[in-house]
Amino acid sequence: MTKTISCIVVDDEAIARDIITTHLLKIDNIEIVAQCKNAIEAFSYASTHKVDLVFLDINMPELSGIAFAKSIHKDIKVIFTTAYRDYAVDGFDLQAVDYLLKPIAFERLLKAVNRYFEVTSQLDNTKKESNAPVDFIFVRSDRKMVKVDFDAIIYIESYSDYIKIHLKNKILVTRETITAIEAKIPKKQFLRIHRSYIICISKIEAFTNEYVTINGIVLSVSRSYKKEVLKELEKF
């Protein structure tokens, strides 16, 4: 049975959003969970909700579709939509599922959606074939690649375009976004509690609906993450 895909449509033009939405409503197993008029609004939604697929305009004010695509979780797939053919190369460099040139016909959009299902099916098969569990990552710090065991991480702290990885006896600083590092660590071991914090669940000493104490340090739980954090922690 094909699973339902959570999809958002991002375009600064209302008529463009309406056209894509009308097409998508004709396709089974696609649920439009949000329509966003800019990339900043979309980023806020995708940071706090489950999103599988984004129909993303490239040429938007403030934050372009290309910049947005670089900032989101690697598991979120992108189908670019634009009126400018010249952007196609940039789109495929980002490993987009497809690139749709406006005006978008239903048949062409359907082909893109089918390509999405093919791509995700291939990825699922690849994951099933990989039997060797990985319990570490390498991060660039102090001009070298440093091995970091997942079990050694206490929490991760974000400072704009770089992060601090707090370990038992030291802190590693690496130039990476917290969203990018979140995609590399196991969800069963770690929990995002704030736009600036990811914590190791097993190292929590105490928690309320407003903060988490870990290694003697009190970290705030933000309003946007509170529901998911409490839902996860109440399992234990």
C-alpha positions as a Markdown table, in Angstrom:
| # | Residue | x | y | z |
|---|---|---|---|---|
| 1 | Met | 0.0 | 0.0 | 0.0 |
| 2 | Thr | 1.4 | 3.4 | -1.0 |
| 3 | Lys | 1.8 | 5.7 | 2.0 |
| 4 | Thr | 0.3 | 9.2 | 2.1 |
| 5 | Ile | 2.8 | 12.0 | 1.3 |
| 6 | Ser | 2.8 | 15.2 | 3.3 |
| 7 | Cys | 3.4 | 18.0 | 0.8 |
| 8 | Ile | 3.8 | 21.8 | 1.0 |
| 9 | Val | 3.5 | 24.3 | -1.8 |
| 10 | Val | 5.8 | 27.3 | -1.7 |
| 11 | Asp | 5.4 | 30.2 | -4.1 |
| 12 | Asp | 5.1 | 34.0 | -3.6 |
| 13 | Glu | 2.4 | 34.1 | -6.3 |
| 14 | Ala | -1.1 | 33.1 | -5.1 |
| 15 | Ile | -2.2 | 31.9 | -8.6 |
| 16 | Ala | 0.9 | 29.7 | -8.9 |
| 17 | Arg | 0.1 | 28.1 | -5.6 |
| 18 | Asp | -3.5 | 27.6 | -6.6 |
| 19 | Ile | -2.6 | 25.9 | -9.9 |
| 20 | Ile | -0.2 | 23.4 | -8.2 |
| 21 | Thr | -2.7 | 22.7 | -5.5 |
| 22 | Thr | -5.5 | 22.1 | -8.0 |
| 23 | His | -3.3 | 19.6 | -9.8 |
| 24 | Leu | -2.2 | 17.8 | -6.6 |
| 25 | Leu | -5.8 | 17.4 | -5.4 |
| 26 | Lys | -6.3 | 15.1 | -8.4 |
| 27 | Ile | -3.6 | 12.7 | -7.2 |
| 28 | Asp | -4.1 | 9.9 | -4.7 |
| 29 | Asn | -1.8 | 9.6 | -1.7 |
| 30 | Ile | -0.9 | 13.3 | -1.7 |
| 31 | Glu | -1.9 | 15.4 | 1.3 |
| 32 | Ile | -1.3 | 19.2 | 1.0 |
| 33 | Val | -0.4 | 20.1 | 4.6 |
| 34 | Ala | 0.5 | 23.8 | 4.0 |
| 35 | Gln | 0.7 | 26.5 | 1.4 |
| 36 | Cys | 3.4 | 29.1 | 2.0 |
| 37 | Lys | 3.9 | 32.5 | 0.3 |
| 38 | Asn | 7.6 | 32.6 | 1.0 |
| 39 | Ala | 10.6 | 30.4 | 2.0 |
| 40 | Ile | 10.8 | 31.8 | 5.5 |
| 41 | Glu | 7.3 | 30.8 | 6.2 |
| 42 | Ala | 8.0 | 27.4 | 4.7 |
| 43 | Phe | 11.1 | 26.9 | 6.8 |
| 44 | Ser | 9.2 | 27.7 | 10.0 |
| 45 | Tyr | 6.5 | 25.1 | 9.0 |
| 46 | Ala | 9.0 | 22.4 | 7.9 |
| 47 | Ser | 11.0 | 22.8 | 11.1 |
| 48 | Thr | 8.1 | 21.8 | 13.3 |
| 49 | His | 6.0 | 19.5 | 11.1 |
| 50 | Lys | 6.4 | 16.3 | 9.1 |
| 51 | Val | 7.0 | 17.2 | 5.5 |
| 52 | Asp | 7.9 | 14.7 | 2.8 |
| 53 | Leu | 7.8 | 16.7 | -0.4 |
| 54 | Val | 8.0 | 20.5 | -1.3 |
| 55 | Phe | 6.9 | 22.1 | -4.5 |
| 56 | Leu | 9.3 | 25.0 | -4.4 |
| 57 | Asp | 9.5 | 28.2 | -6.4 |
| 58 | Ile | 13.1 | 29.3 | -6.9 |
| 59 | Asn | 12.8 | 33.1 | -7.5 |
| 60 | Met | 11.3 | 34.5 | -4.3 |
| 61 | Pro | 12.1 | 37.6 | -2.2 |
| 62 | Glu | 14.2 | 37.5 | 1.0 |
| 63 | Leu | 15.1 | 33.9 | 0.8 |
| 64 | Ser | 15.4 | 32.1 | -2.6 |
| 65 | Gly | 14.1 | 28.5 | -3.2 |
| 66 | Ile | 17.7 | 27.4 | -3.7 |
| 67 | Ala | 18.8 | 28.7 | -0.3 |
| 68 | Phe | 15.8 | 27.2 | 1.3 |
| 69 | Ala | 16.5 | 23.8 | -0.3 |
| 70 | Lys | 20.0 | 23.9 | 1.1 |
| 71 | Ser | 18.8 | 24.5 | 4.6 |
| 72 | Ile | 16.1 | 21.8 | 5.1 |
| 73 | His | 16.4 | 18.2 | 6.3 |
| 74 | Lys | 17.9 | 15.9 | 3.7 |
| 75 | Asp | 14.9 | 13.5 | 3.9 |
| 76 | Ile | 12.6 | 16.3 | 2.6 |
| 77 | Lys | 12.5 | 16.0 | -1.2 |
| 78 | Val | 12.1 | 19.0 | -3.5 |
| 79 | Ile | 10.4 | 19.5 | -6.8 |
| 80 | Phe | 11.4 | 23.0 | -8.1 |
| 81 | Thr | 8.9 | 25.2 | -10.0 |
| 82 | Thr | 9.9 | 28.3 | -11.8 |
| 83 | Ala | 9.3 | 30.5 | -14.9 |
| 84 | Tyr | 13.1 | 30.6 | -15.6 |
| 85 | Arg | 14.7 | 27.8 | -17.5 |
| 86 | Asp | 18.2 | 28.9 | -16.5 |
| 87 | Tyr | 17.6 | 27.8 | -12.9 |
| 88 | Ala | 17.4 | 24.1 | -13.9 |
| 89 | Val | 21.1 | 23.4 | -13.5 |
| 90 | Asp | 21.1 | 24.8 | -9.9 |
| 91 | Gly | 18.0 | 22.7 | -9.1 |
| 92 | Phe | 19.6 | 19.4 | -10.3 |
| 93 | Asp | 22.9 | 20.2 | -8.5 |
| 94 | Leu | 20.8 | 20.1 | -5.3 |
| 95 | Gln | 19.6 | 16.6 | -6.3 |
| 96 | Ala | 16.0 | 17.8 | -6.7 |
| 97 | Val | 13.5 | 15.2 | -7.7 |
| 98 | Asp | 12.4 | 17.2 | -10.7 |
| 99 | Tyr | 12.3 | 20.7 | -12.2 |
| 100 | Leu | 9.0 | 22.0 | -13.5 |
| 101 | Leu | 8.8 | 25.0 | -15.8 |
| 102 | Lys | 5.8 | 27.3 | -15.5 |
| 103 | Pro | 3.1 | 27.2 | -16.7 |
| 104 | Ile | 2.8 | 23.7 | -15.3 |
| 105 | Ala | 0.5 | 21.2 | -17.0 |
| 106 | Phe | -1.1 | 18.5 | -14.9 |
| 107 | Glu | 0.5 | 15.7 | -16.9 |
| 108 | Arg | 4.0 | 17.1 | -16.3 |
| 109 | Leu | 3.3 | 17.5 | -12.6 |
| 110 | Leu | 2.0 | 13.9 | -12.4 |
| 111 | Lys | 5.2 | 12.7 | -14.0 |
| 112 | Ala | 7.2 | 14.6 | -11.3 |
| 113 | Val | 5.2 | 13.0 | -8.5 |
| 114 | Asn | 5.7 | 9.5 | -10.0 |
| 115 | Arg | 9.4 | 10.3 | -10.1 |
| 116 | Tyr | 9.3 | 11.2 | -6.4 |
| 117 | Phe | 7.8 | 7.8 | -5.6 |
| 118 | Glu | 10.5 | 6.0 | -7.7 |
| 119 | Val | 13.3 | 7.9 | -6.0 |
| 120 | Thr | 12.0 | 7.3 | -2.5 |
| 121 | Ser | 11.4 | 3.6 | -3.2 |
| 122 | Gln | 15.0 | 3.3 | -4.4 |
| 123 | Leu | 16.2 | 5.0 | -1.2 |
| 124 | Asp | 14.1 | 2.7 | 1.0 |
| 125 | Asn | 15.6 | -0.3 | -0.7 |
| 126 | Thr | 19.1 | 1.0 | -0.2 |
| 127 | Lys | 18.4 | 1.5 | 3.5 |
| 128 | Lys | 17.1 | -2.0 | 3.9 |
| 129 | Glu | 20.3 | -3.4 | 2.2 |
| 130 | Ser | 22.6 | -1.6 | 4.6 |
| 131 | Asn | 23.0 | -3.8 | 7.6 |
| 132 | Ala | 26.0 | -2.3 | 9.3 |
| 133 | Pro | 24.9 | 0.2 | 12.0 |
| 134 | Val | 26.9 | 3.4 | 12.2 |
| 135 | Asp | 27.4 | 4.8 | 15.7 |
| 136 | Phe | 29.5 | 7.8 | 14.9 |
| 137 | Ile | 30.0 | 10.7 | 12.6 |
| 138 | Phe | 33.0 | 12.8 | 11.4 |
| 139 | Val | 32.9 | 16.6 | 11.8 |
| 140 | Arg | 35.4 | 19.2 | 10.6 |
| 141 | Ser | 36.8 | 21.0 | 13.6 |
| 142 | Asp | 40.1 | 22.8 | 14.1 |
| 143 | Arg | 41.1 | 22.1 | 10.4 |
| 144 | Lys | 40.7 | 18.3 | 10.7 |
| 145 | Met | 38.0 | 15.7 | 10.5 |
| 146 | Val | 37.2 | 14.5 | 14.0 |
| 147 | Lys | 35.3 | 11.3 | 14.9 |
| 148 | Val | 32.4 | 11.8 | 17.3 |
| 149 | Asp | 30.7 | 8.8 | 18.9 |
| 150 | Phe | 27.0 | 9.3 | 19.3 |
| 151 | Asp | 27.2 | 8.0 | 22.8 |
| 152 | Ala | 29.7 | 10.8 | 23.7 |
| 153 | Ile | 27.4 | 13.6 | 22.7 |
| 154 | Ile | 25.6 | 15.4 | 25.5 |
| 155 | Tyr | 23.9 | 18.1 | 23.5 |
| 156 | Ile | 24.3 | 20.2 | 20.4 |
| 157 | Glu | 24.0 | 24.0 | 20.4 |
| 158 | Ser | 23.5 | 26.2 | 17.4 |
| 159 | Tyr | 25.1 | 29.6 | 16.7 |
| 160 | Ser | 23.8 | 30.7 | 13.3 |
| 161 | Asp | 26.0 | 29.0 | 10.7 |
| 162 | Tyr | 28.1 | 26.9 | 13.1 |
| 163 | Ile | 27.4 | 24.6 | 16.0 |
| 164 | Lys | 29.0 | 23.5 | 19.3 |
| 165 | Ile | 28.9 | 19.8 | 20.0 |
| 166 | His | 29.1 | 19.4 | 23.8 |
| 167 | Leu | 30.9 | 16.2 | 24.8 |
| 168 | Lys | 31.8 | 15.0 | 28.3 |
| 169 | Asn | 35.3 | 16.6 | 28.5 |
| 170 | Lys | 35.4 | 19.0 | 25.6 |
| 171 | Ile | 33.4 | 21.1 | 23.1 |
| 172 | Leu | 33.8 | 20.7 | 19.3 |
| 173 | Val | 33.0 | 23.7 | 17.1 |
| 174 | Thr | 32.1 | 23.0 | 13.5 |
| 175 | Arg | 30.8 | 25.2 | 10.7 |
| 176 | Glu | 27.4 | 23.5 | 10.0 |
| 177 | Thr | 23.8 | 24.2 | 10.6 |
| 178 | Ile | 21.9 | 22.4 | 13.3 |
| 179 | Thr | 19.4 | 21.2 | 10.8 |
| 180 | Ala | 22.2 | 19.6 | 8.8 |
| 181 | Ile | 23.7 | 17.8 | 11.8 |
| 182 | Glu | 20.2 | 16.7 | 12.9 |
| 183 | Ala | 19.9 | 14.7 | 9.7 |
| 184 | Lys | 23.1 | 12.8 | 10.5 |
| 185 | Ile | 22.4 | 11.6 | 14.0 |
| 186 | Pro | 19.9 | 8.9 | 15.0 |
| 187 | Lys | 16.4 | 10.1 | 16.0 |
| 188 | Lys | 16.1 | 7.4 | 18.6 |
| 189 | Gln | 19.0 | 8.8 | 20.6 |
| 190 | Phe | 18.5 | 12.5 | 20.1 |
| 191 | Leu | 15.7 | 15.1 | 20.4 |
| 192 | Arg | 15.4 | 18.6 | 19.0 |
| 193 | Ile | 13.9 | 20.7 | 21.8 |
| 194 | His | 14.5 | 24.2 | 20.4 |
| 195 | Arg | 15.7 | 25.8 | 17.2 |
| 196 | Ser | 19.1 | 26.1 | 18.9 |
| 197 | Tyr | 19.3 | 22.8 | 20.9 |
| 198 | Ile | 19.4 | 19.0 | 20.2 |
| 199 | Ile | 19.9 | 16.8 | 23.3 |
| 200 | Cys | 20.9 | 13.2 | 23.9 |
| 201 | Ile | 17.8 | 11.6 | 25.4 |
| 202 | Ser | 19.6 | 9.2 | 27.6 |
| 203 | Lys | 21.5 | 12.0 | 29.3 |
| 204 | Ile | 18.4 | 13.9 | 30.5 |
| 205 | Glu | 18.5 | 14.4 | 34.3 |
| 206 | Ala | 15.1 | 16.1 | 34.6 |
| 207 | Phe | 12.5 | 17.9 | 32.5 |
| 208 | Thr | 9.4 | 20.0 | 32.7 |
| 209 | Asn | 7.2 | 21.4 | 29.9 |
| 210 | Glu | 9.5 | 24.4 | 29.8 |
| 211 | Tyr | 13.0 | 23.1 | 30.2 |
| 212 | Val | 15.3 | 20.1 | 30.2 |
| 213 | Thr | 18.2 | 19.6 | 32.6 |
| 214 | Ile | 21.1 | 17.7 | 31.1 |
| 215 | Asn | 24.6 | 17.4 | 32.6 |
| 216 | Gly | 23.7 | 20.0 | 35.1 |
| 217 | Ile | 22.7 | 22.5 | 32.5 |
| 218 | Val | 19.2 | 23.9 | 32.0 |
| 219 | Leu | 18.1 | 24.2 | 28.4 |
| 220 | Ser | 14.8 | 25.8 | 27.3 |
| 221 | Val | 12.1 | 23.9 | 25.4 |
| 222 | Ser | 10.7 | 26.2 | 22.8 |
| 223 | Arg | 6.9 | 26.6 | 22.3 |
| 224 | Ser | 7.1 | 25.3 | 18.7 |
| 225 | Tyr | 8.8 | 22.0 | 19.9 |
| 226 | Lys | 7.0 | 21.6 | 23.2 |
| 227 | Lys | 4.3 | 19.2 | 22.0 |
| 228 | Glu | 6.6 | 16.8 | 20.2 |
| 229 | Val | 9.2 | 16.9 | 23.1 |
| 230 | Leu | 6.6 | 16.0 | 25.7 |
| 231 | Lys | 5.1 | 13.4 | 23.5 |
| 232 | Glu | 8.5 | 11.7 | 23.1 |
| 233 | Leu | 9.7 | 12.0 | 26.7 |
| 234 | Glu | 6.4 | 10.7 | 28.1 |
| 235 | Lys | 7.1 | 7.4 | 26.4 |
| 236 | Phe | 9.8 | 6.6 | 29.0 |
